[in-house]
Amino acid sequence: MEKTKREIYRSLAKNNATSRASIIGLVLVSFAAMLIVYLMHINHDRYVYGLSKDKSLLPLELIEKEDLEDVYEKGHISHFISLFYTVNQFNYKEQIEKSFWLIDDSGKRLYEDYTKRGHYNNLIQSSSDQYVKEINIVTNDENNFKAAILVAINKPNQKDARLYKIIVEGSFEKTAADYPKNPYGYMIYNFRETQYSEITE
């Protein structure tokens, strides 16, 4: 009888220890879960989120919003430059018209200046293609930018294209995106060329 009692007490003690260990484990798991939720809360505005197929909220990419905005800003500027400076005798009016959706009246003034200088007439008469080879863009916190553009003009039966270095400056502001006219959702202001020189080397 005494032996049976001792075995019962041992069993109860063992079960009690197991229960305590389980409770401690649950407490640790709960604490870890609360810590994860807290860290997600304090960092929630640093990431871009979207809905998955099962409607769960998941991070699209672990890219901070600031970095993503920088990509969009430079993407918009690059998009305008590519449209405005990549032209030929057949598409230049269409390209320029598309570029006007991305910029204020400074774009039209620059186009009028090129027209007065006979730039587009020269492209038409010589059947030349003008295209952008490189774009390097730098922006700052005041929404100003500066870009170095390498433009090539290629004439038929010409061995090597003539290369031009163009330095441009301006500013930009965020606006409503309008695909396909303004896919990045920005507007360029006070765009101007500060340097235009042929590379002769």
GROMACS elastic network, one bead per residue, 0.5 to 0.9 nm:
[ bonds ]
;  ai    aj funct       b0    kb
    1     4     6  0.51146   500
    1     5     6  0.63645   500
    1     6     6  0.87535   500
    2     5     6  0.51015   500
    2     6     6  0.62435   500
    2     7     6  0.86783   500
    3     6     6  0.51376   500
    3     7     6  0.62629   500
    3     8     6  0.86597   500
    4     7     6  0.51225   500
    4     8     6  0.62070   500
    4     9     6  0.87021   500
    5     8     6  0.50136   500
    5     9     6  0.61933   500
    5    10     6  0.85645   500
    6     9     6  0.50886   500
    6    10     6  0.61047   500
    6    11     6  0.85236   500
    7    10     6  0.50282   500
    7    11     6  0.60666   500
    7    12     6  0.85490   500
    8    11     6  0.50499   500
    8    12     6  0.61248   500
    8    13     6  0.85362   500
    9    12     6  0.50289   500
    9    13     6  0.60180   500
    9    14     6  0.84662   500
   10    13     6  0.50514   500
   10    14     6  0.60574   500
   10    15     6  0.85425   500
   11    14     6  0.50615   500
   11    15     6  0.61110   500
   11    16     6  0.84730   500
   12    15     6  0.50629   500
   12    16     6  0.59960   500
   12    17     6  0.86149   500
   13    17     6  0.62289   500
   13    18     6  0.86164   500
   14    17     6  0.51788   500
   14    18     6  0.62270   500
   14    19     6  0.86134   500
   15    18     6  0.50074   500
   15    19     6  0.60742   500
   15    20     6  0.85831   500
   16    19     6  0.50563   500
   16    20     6  0.61987   500
   16    21     6  0.86446   500
   17    20     6  0.50706   500
   17    21     6  0.61799   500
   17    22     6  0.85929   500
   18    21     6  0.50994   500
   18    22     6  0.61588   500
   18    23     6  0.86210   500
   19    22     6  0.50440   500
   19    23     6  0.61454   500
   19    24     6  0.85900   500
   20    23     6  0.50753   500
   20    24     6  0.61324   500
   20    25     6  0.85175   500
   21    24     6  0.50959   500
   21    25     6  0.60856   500
   21    26     6  0.86101   500
   22    25     6  0.50058   500
   22    26     6  0.61538   500
   22    27     6  0.85933   500
   23    26     6  0.50791   500
   23    27     6  0.61595   500
   23    28     6  0.86483   500
   24    27     6  0.50667   500
   24    28     6  0.62342   500
   24    29     6  0.86557   500
   25    28     6  0.51442   500
   25    29     6  0.61786   500
   25    30     6  0.85551   500
   26    29     6  0.50670   500
   26    30     6  0.60224   500
   26    31     6  0.84893   500
   27    30     6  0.50807   500
   27    31     6  0.60860   500
   27    32     6  0.85930   500
   28    31     6  0.50598   500
   28    32     6  0.61460   500
   28    33     6  0.85952   500
   29    32     6  0.51021   500
   29    33     6  0.61683   500
   29    34     6  0.86303   500
   30    33     6  0.50801   500
   30    34     6  0.61616   500
   30    35     6  0.85820   500
   31    34     6  0.50910   500
   31    35     6  0.61420   500
   31    36     6  0.86823   500
   32    35     6  0.50393   500
   32    36     6  0.62455   500
   32    37     6  0.86809   500
   33    36     6  0.51483   500
   33    37     6  0.62415   500
   33    38     6  0.86062   500
   34    37     6  0.51120   500
   34    38     6  0.61184   500
   34    39     6  0.86539   500
   35    38     6  0.50519   500
   35    39     6  0.61801   500
   35    40     6  0.85768   500
   36    39     6  0.51570   500
   36    40     6  0.61352   500
   36    41     6  0.85434   500
   37    40     6  0.50933   500
   37    41     6  0.61146   500
   37    42     6  0.88279   500
   38    42     6  0.63448   500
   38    43     6  0.86523   500
   39    42     6  0.53597   500
   39    43     6  0.62390   500
   39    44     6  0.83358   500
   40    43     6  0.52262   500
   40    44     6  0.55913   500
   41    44     6  0.51148   500
   41    45     6  0.82585   500
   42    45     6  0.76420   500
   42    46     6  0.87945   500
   43    46     6  0.54594   500
   43    47     6  0.74739   500
   44    47     6  0.61944   500
   44    48     6  0.84890   500
   44    49     6  0.88689   500
   45    48     6  0.76964   500
   45    64     6  0.86778   500
   45    65     6  0.79613   500
   46    62     6  0.88309   500
   46    63     6  0.79823   500
   46    64     6  0.52048   500
   46    65     6  0.57765   500
   46    66     6  0.80903   500
   47    59     6  0.67285   500
   47    60     6  0.81630   500
   47    61     6  0.74928   500
   47    62     6  0.63486   500
   47    63     6  0.61560   500
   47    64     6  0.51737   500
   47    65     6  0.58303   500
   48    58     6  0.87014   500
   48    59     6  0.58781   500
   48    60     6  0.60705   500
   48    61     6  0.68522   500
   48    62     6  0.76989   500
   48    63     6  0.73256   500
   48    64     6  0.74006   500
   48    65     6  0.66414   500
   48    68     6  0.88607   500
   49    57     6  0.65161   500
   49    58     6  0.55301   500
   49    60     6  0.53489   500
   49    61     6  0.78557   500
   50    55     6  0.88028   500
   50    56     6  0.81782   500
   50    57     6  0.57450   500
   50    58     6  0.56624   500
   50    59     6  0.62250   500
   50    60     6  0.59716   500
   51    54     6  0.76722   500
   51    55     6  0.51149   500
   51    56     6  0.54686   500
   51    58     6  0.62140   500
   51    59     6  0.85712   500
   51    60     6  0.86707   500
   52    55     6  0.50552   500
   52    56     6  0.52965   500
   52    57     6  0.64649   500
   52    58     6  0.65982   500
   53    56     6  0.73410   500
   54    57     6  0.89978   500
   55    58     6  0.89680   500
   58    61     6  0.89069   500
   59    62     6  0.67216   500
   60    63     6  0.84499   500
   61    64     6  0.85179   500
   63    66     6  0.82583   500
   63    67     6  0.65754   500
   63    68     6  0.65618   500
   64    67     6  0.53958   500
   64    68     6  0.63430   500
   64    69     6  0.87520   500
   65    69     6  0.60411   500
   65    70     6  0.85258   500
   66    69     6  0.51830   500
   66    70     6  0.62966   500
   66    71     6  0.88006   500
   67    70     6  0.50721   500
   67    71     6  0.64137   500
   67    72     6  0.88522   500
   68    71     6  0.51002   500
   68    72     6  0.63937   500
   68    73     6  0.87068   500
   69    72     6  0.50016   500
   69    73     6  0.60322   500
   69    74     6  0.85578   500
   70    73     6  0.51082   500
   70    74     6  0.61735   500
   70    75     6  0.82638   500
   70   139     6  0.82351   500
   71    74     6  0.53978   500
   71    75     6  0.58287   500
   71    76     6  0.85695   500
   72    76     6  0.60659   500
   72    77     6  0.86654   500
   72   184     6  0.58443   500
   72   185     6  0.81645   500
   72   186     6  0.83195   500
   73    76     6  0.52840   500
   73    77     6  0.64584   500
   73    78     6  0.86377   500
   73   139     6  0.83740   500
   73   143     6  0.89377   500
   73   172     6  0.80056   500
   73   173     6  0.88624   500
   73   174     6  0.84967   500
   73   184     6  0.74604   500
   73   185     6  0.86571   500
   73   186     6  0.70506   500
   74    77     6  0.51049   500
   74    78     6  0.59355   500
   74    79     6  0.83490   500
   74   137     6  0.66338   500
   74   138     6  0.80462   500
   74   139     6  0.78467   500
   74   145     6  0.88762   500
   75    78     6  0.50840   500
   75    79     6  0.59490   500
   75    80     6  0.86724   500
   75   184     6  0.71424   500
   76    79     6  0.50075   500
   76    80     6  0.63488   500
   76    81     6  0.87266   500
   76   102     6  0.76509   500
   76   182     6  0.81232   500
   76   183     6  0.79493   500
   76   184     6  0.56601   500
   76   185     6  0.77312   500
   76   186     6  0.65621   500
   76   187     6  0.81081   500
   76   188     6  0.85151   500
   77    80     6  0.52636   500
   77    81     6  0.62751   500
   77    82     6  0.86259   500
   77   102     6  0.83567   500
   77   137     6  0.80330   500
   77   145     6  0.87515   500
   77   147     6  0.87992   500
   77   172     6  0.85409   500
   77   186     6  0.86376   500
   77   187     6  0.87914   500
   77   188     6  0.74485   500
   78    81     6  0.51062   500
   78    82     6  0.60225   500
   78    83     6  0.85795   500
   78   135     6  0.70277   500
   78   136     6  0.86785   500
   78   137     6  0.78854   500
   79    82     6  0.52207   500
   79    83     6  0.62717   500
   79    84     6  0.86510   500
   79    99     6  0.80795   500
   79   102     6  0.84371   500
   80    83     6  0.52264   500
   80    84     6  0.60501   500
   80    85     6  0.84565   500
   80    98     6  0.84740   500
   80    99     6  0.53911   500
   80   100     6  0.82319   500
   80   101     6  0.87971   500
   80   102     6  0.62968   500
   80   103     6  0.78198   500
   80   188     6  0.87177   500
   81    84     6  0.51983   500
   81    85     6  0.58522   500
   81    86     6  0.79647   500
   81    99     6  0.79749   500
   81   132     6  0.80533   500
   81   135     6  0.82642   500
   81   149     6  0.83310   500
   82    85     6  0.55551   500
   82    86     6  0.55863   500
   82    95     6  0.89652   500
   82    99     6  0.86157   500
   82   131     6  0.77218   500
   82   132     6  0.62734   500
   82   135     6  0.87594   500
   83    86     6  0.55560   500
   83    87     6  0.75799   500
   83    92     6  0.89080   500
   83    95     6  0.53418   500
   83    96     6  0.65207   500
   83    97     6  0.88753   500
   83    98     6  0.70382   500
   83    99     6  0.55940   500
   84    87     6  0.71932   500
   84    92     6  0.81871   500
   84    95     6  0.62430   500
   84    96     6  0.53123   500
   84    97     6  0.86345   500
   84    98     6  0.82937   500
   84    99     6  0.58305   500
   84   100     6  0.86369   500
   84   107     6  0.86907   500
   84   111     6  0.86091   500
   85    92     6  0.88426   500
   85    95     6  0.85019   500
   85    96     6  0.83842   500
   85   130     6  0.68331   500
   85   131     6  0.61074   500
   85   132     6  0.63479   500
   85   151     6  0.74066   500
   86    91     6  0.89901   500
   86    92     6  0.77807   500
   86    95     6  0.75374   500
   86   129     6  0.78652   500
   86   130     6  0.53923   500
   86   132     6  0.58863   500
   86   151     6  0.83509   500
   87    90     6  0.79189   500
   87    91     6  0.60192   500
   87    93     6  0.83063   500
   87    94     6  0.89381   500
   87    95     6  0.66859   500
   87    96     6  0.82244   500
   87   120     6  0.88397   500
   87   123     6  0.86862   500
   87   128     6  0.89191   500
   87   129     6  0.63605   500
   87   130     6  0.52702   500
   87   131     6  0.64178   500
   88    91     6  0.56380   500
   88    92     6  0.54515   500
   88   120     6  0.81496   500
   88   123     6  0.64543   500
   88   124     6  0.72305   500
   88   127     6  0.74110   500
   88   128     6  0.62188   500
   88   130     6  0.59877   500
   88   131     6  0.84030   500
   89    92     6  0.61786   500
   89    93     6  0.87323   500
   89   120     6  0.74530   500
   89   121     6  0.82905   500
   89   123     6  0.59344   500
   89   125     6  0.81963   500
   89   126     6  0.88170   500
   89   127     6  0.62668   500
   89   128     6  0.70688   500
   89   129     6  0.74447   500
   90    93     6  0.79209   500
   90    94     6  0.86332   500
   90   124     6  0.80561   500
   91    94     6  0.53636   500
   91    95     6  0.60399   500
   91    96     6  0.85696   500
   92    95     6  0.50810   500
   92    96     6  0.59989   500
   92    97     6  0.84230   500
   92   120     6  0.78839   500
   93    96     6  0.52340   500
   93    97     6  0.60451   500
   93    98     6  0.86359   500
   94    97     6  0.51252   500
   94    98     6  0.62544   500
   94    99     6  0.87027   500
   95    98     6  0.52306   500
   95    99     6  0.63122   500
   95   100     6  0.89312   500
   96    99     6  0.50392   500
   96   100     6  0.64630   500
   96   107     6  0.87983   500
   96   108     6  0.87490   500
   96   111     6  0.78018   500
   97   100     6  0.53226   500
   97   101     6  0.74160   500
   98   101     6  0.58343   500
   98   102     6  0.77914   500
   98   181     6  0.70167   500
   99   102     6  0.55720   500
   99   103     6  0.70644   500
   99   107     6  0.79089   500
   99   181     6  0.86089   500
  100   103     6  0.54273   500
  100   104     6  0.72115   500
  100   105     6  0.80204   500
  100   107     6  0.63899   500
  100   108     6  0.71726   500
  101   104     6  0.80677   500
  101   181     6  0.60930   500
  101   182     6  0.64263   500
  101   187     6  0.82076   500
  102   107     6  0.87813   500
  102   181     6  0.76958   500
  102   182     6  0.61341   500
  102   185     6  0.86531   500
  102   186     6  0.70764   500
  102   187     6  0.53487   500
  102   188     6  0.62623   500
  103   106     6  0.71437   500
  103   107     6  0.60103   500
  103   108     6  0.86913   500
  103   172     6  0.86422   500
  103   186     6  0.85753   500
  103   187     6  0.53018   500
  103   189     6  0.60984   500
  103   190     6  0.85025   500
  103   191     6  0.79297   500
  104   107     6  0.61683   500
  104   108     6  0.78238   500
  104   187     6  0.71263   500
  104   188     6  0.62012   500
  104   189     6  0.54451   500
  104   190     6  0.72868   500
  104   191     6  0.82150   500
  105   108     6  0.51695   500
  105   109     6  0.63401   500
  105   110     6  0.87242   500
  105   189     6  0.79375   500
  105   190     6  0.80055   500
  105   191     6  0.88716   500
  106   109     6  0.50181   500
  106   110     6  0.62157   500
  106   111     6  0.86200   500
  106   188     6  0.87253   500
  106   189     6  0.68444   500
  106   190     6  0.54966   500
  106   191     6  0.55922   500
  106   192     6  0.72806   500
  107   110     6  0.52027   500
  107   111     6  0.62458   500
  107   112     6  0.86889   500
  107   188     6  0.87917   500
  107   189     6  0.85546   500
  107   190     6  0.82097   500
  107   191     6  0.66283   500
  107   192     6  0.82703   500
  108   112     6  0.61112   500
  108   113     6  0.85527   500
  109   112     6  0.50813   500
  109   113     6  0.61981   500
  109   114     6  0.87431   500
  110   113     6  0.50163   500
  110   114     6  0.63196   500
  110   115     6  0.86108   500
  110   191     6  0.82887   500
  110   192     6  0.73685   500
  110   193     6  0.84623   500
  111   114     6  0.51621   500
  111   115     6  0.61689   500
  111   116     6  0.87049   500
  112   116     6  0.61378   500
  112   117     6  0.86223   500
  113   116     6  0.51827   500
  113   117     6  0.63381   500
  113   118     6  0.87933   500
  113   119     6  0.89493   500
  114   117     6  0.51692   500
  114   118     6  0.64401   500
  114   119     6  0.54308   500
  114   120     6  0.71651   500
  115   118     6  0.51258   500
  115   119     6  0.58592   500
  115   120     6  0.61815   500
  115   121     6  0.77439   500
  116   119     6  0.76355   500
  117   120     6  0.84175   500
  117   121     6  0.88988   500
  118   121     6  0.51674   500
  118   122     6  0.61489   500
  118   123     6  0.87624   500
  119   122     6  0.52445   500
  119   123     6  0.64989   500
  119   124     6  0.88821   500
  120   124     6  0.62371   500
  120   125     6  0.86203   500
  121   124     6  0.50387   500
  121   125     6  0.60300   500
  121   126     6  0.84421   500
  122   125     6  0.51710   500
  122   126     6  0.59730   500
  122   127     6  0.81333   500
  122   128     6  0.79812   500
  123   126     6  0.53743   500
  123   127     6  0.56343   500
  123   129     6  0.70333   500
  123   130     6  0.80005   500
  123   153     6  0.87153   500
  123   155     6  0.85565   500
  124   127     6  0.50636   500
  124   128     6  0.67461   500
  125   128     6  0.79220   500
  126   155     6  0.65991   500
  126   156     6  0.78379   500
  127   154     6  0.87988   500
  127   155     6  0.64436   500
  127   156     6  0.68813   500
  128   153     6  0.65367   500
  128   154     6  0.54564   500
  128   156     6  0.66695   500
  129   152     6  0.80659   500
  129   153     6  0.56267   500
  129   154     6  0.52228   500
  129   155     6  0.65542   500
  129   156     6  0.86361   500
  130   151     6  0.69832   500
  130   152     6  0.56474   500
  130   154     6  0.63980   500
  130   155     6  0.89140   500
  131   150     6  0.87435   500
  131   151     6  0.57554   500
  131   152     6  0.54723   500
  131   153     6  0.66278   500
  131   154     6  0.84626   500
  132   135     6  0.74875   500
  132   149     6  0.71408   500
  132   150     6  0.60256   500
  132   152     6  0.62996   500
  133   149     6  0.76636   500
  133   150     6  0.54608   500
  133   151     6  0.57444   500
  133   152     6  0.66745   500
  134   148     6  0.79783   500
  134   149     6  0.57158   500
  134   150     6  0.50111   500
  134   151     6  0.73163   500
  135   147     6  0.67832   500
  135   148     6  0.58559   500
  135   150     6  0.65866   500
  136   146     6  0.83941   500
  136   147     6  0.54143   500
  136   148     6  0.52060   500
  136   149     6  0.65970   500
  136   150     6  0.89623   500
  137   145     6  0.69516   500
  137   146     6  0.58945   500
  137   148     6  0.66372   500
  137   149     6  0.86756   500
  138   144     6  0.84745   500
  138   145     6  0.55288   500
  138   146     6  0.53754   500
  138   147     6  0.62301   500
  138   148     6  0.89167   500
  139   142     6  0.82021   500
  139   143     6  0.65191   500
  139   144     6  0.56553   500
  139   146     6  0.65662   500
  139   147     6  0.86939   500
  139   171     6  0.87746   500
  140   143     6  0.56538   500
  140   144     6  0.56933   500
  140   145     6  0.65478   500
  141   144     6  0.74091   500
  142   145     6  0.88312   500
  142   171     6  0.82819   500
  143   170     6  0.87306   500
  143   171     6  0.55939   500
  143   172     6  0.56086   500
  143   173     6  0.68852   500
  144   169     6  0.76316   500
  144   170     6  0.58578   500
  144   172     6  0.64555   500
  145   168     6  0.83581   500
  145   169     6  0.57313   500
  145   170     6  0.55646   500
  145   171     6  0.57708   500
  145   172     6  0.78080   500
  146   167     6  0.72973   500
  146   168     6  0.57532   500
  146   170     6  0.67073   500
  146   171     6  0.86354   500
  147   166     6  0.81917   500
  147   167     6  0.57781   500
  147   168     6  0.53187   500
  147   169     6  0.64395   500
  147   170     6  0.89992   500
  148   165     6  0.70637   500
  148   166     6  0.59051   500
  148   168     6  0.66013   500
  149   164     6  0.80615   500
  149   165     6  0.57989   500
  149   166     6  0.50478   500
  149   167     6  0.62482   500
  149   168     6  0.78710   500
  150   163     6  0.68027   500
  150   164     6  0.57771   500
  150   166     6  0.64577   500
  150   167     6  0.89583   500
  151   162     6  0.82918   500
  151   163     6  0.57106   500
  151   164     6  0.51140   500
  151   165     6  0.64350   500
  151   166     6  0.74446   500
  152   161     6  0.58044   500
  152   162     6  0.55420   500
  152   164     6  0.62858   500
  153   161     6  0.54370   500
  153   162     6  0.52454   500
  153   163     6  0.65451   500
  153   164     6  0.81457   500
  154   157     6  0.88148   500
  154   158     6  0.67679   500
  154   159     6  0.86266   500
  154   160     6  0.72160   500
  154   162     6  0.64348   500
  154   163     6  0.88731   500
  155   158     6  0.53595   500
  155   159     6  0.86069   500
  155   160     6  0.86998   500
  155   161     6  0.71386   500
  155   162     6  0.87206   500
  156   159     6  0.85622   500
  158   161     6  0.68725   500
  160   163     6  0.89956   500
  162   198     6  0.74960   500
  162   199     6  0.75661   500
  162   200     6  0.81216   500
  163   197     6  0.86962   500
  163   198     6  0.58865   500
  163   199     6  0.54289   500
  163   200     6  0.76498   500
  164   196     6  0.68807   500
  164   197     6  0.55550   500
  164   199     6  0.54961   500
  164   200     6  0.87518   500
  165   195     6  0.75041   500
  165   196     6  0.58149   500
  165   197     6  0.53741   500
  165   198     6  0.61746   500
  165   199     6  0.66904   500
  166   193     6  0.68681   500
  166   194     6  0.76070   500
  166   195     6  0.53978   500
  166   197     6  0.66328   500
  166   198     6  0.87634   500
  167   192     6  0.85768   500
  167   193     6  0.57842   500
  167   194     6  0.55495   500
  167   196     6  0.66727   500
  168   191     6  0.70167   500
  168   192     6  0.55259   500
  168   194     6  0.56333   500
  168   195     6  0.71324   500
  169   190     6  0.78371   500
  169   191     6  0.57727   500
  169   192     6  0.55776   500
  169   193     6  0.65357   500
  169   194     6  0.71409   500
  170   188     6  0.69069   500
  170   189     6  0.59025   500
  170   190     6  0.51336   500
  170   192     6  0.64669   500
  171   187     6  0.84424   500
  171   188     6  0.57561   500
  171   189     6  0.51264   500
  171   190     6  0.64230   500
  171   191     6  0.71497   500
  172   186     6  0.65934   500
  172   187     6  0.53925   500
  172   189     6  0.56476   500
  172   190     6  0.86450   500
  173   185     6  0.87252   500
  173   186     6  0.55303   500
  173   187     6  0.53602   500
  173   188     6  0.66967   500
  173   189     6  0.78982   500
  174   177     6  0.87256   500
  174   184     6  0.88044   500
  174   185     6  0.59851   500
  174   187     6  0.63345   500
  175   184     6  0.87702   500
  175   185     6  0.50374   500
  175   187     6  0.64925   500
  176   182     6  0.82081   500
  176   183     6  0.89534   500
  176   184     6  0.84779   500
  176   186     6  0.72154   500
  177   180     6  0.87515   500
  177   181     6  0.82855   500
  177   182     6  0.55513   500
  177   183     6  0.53422   500
  177   184     6  0.57615   500
  177   186     6  0.71792   500
  178   181     6  0.55877   500
  178   183     6  0.54695   500
  178   184     6  0.78982   500
  178   185     6  0.67386   500
  179   182     6  0.54440   500
  179   184     6  0.81499   500
  179   185     6  0.87325   500
  180   183     6  0.54967   500
  182   185     6  0.57045   500
  182   186     6  0.73042   500
  182   187     6  0.84672   500
  183   186     6  0.83982   500
  188   191     6  0.68248   500
  193   196     6  0.71108   500
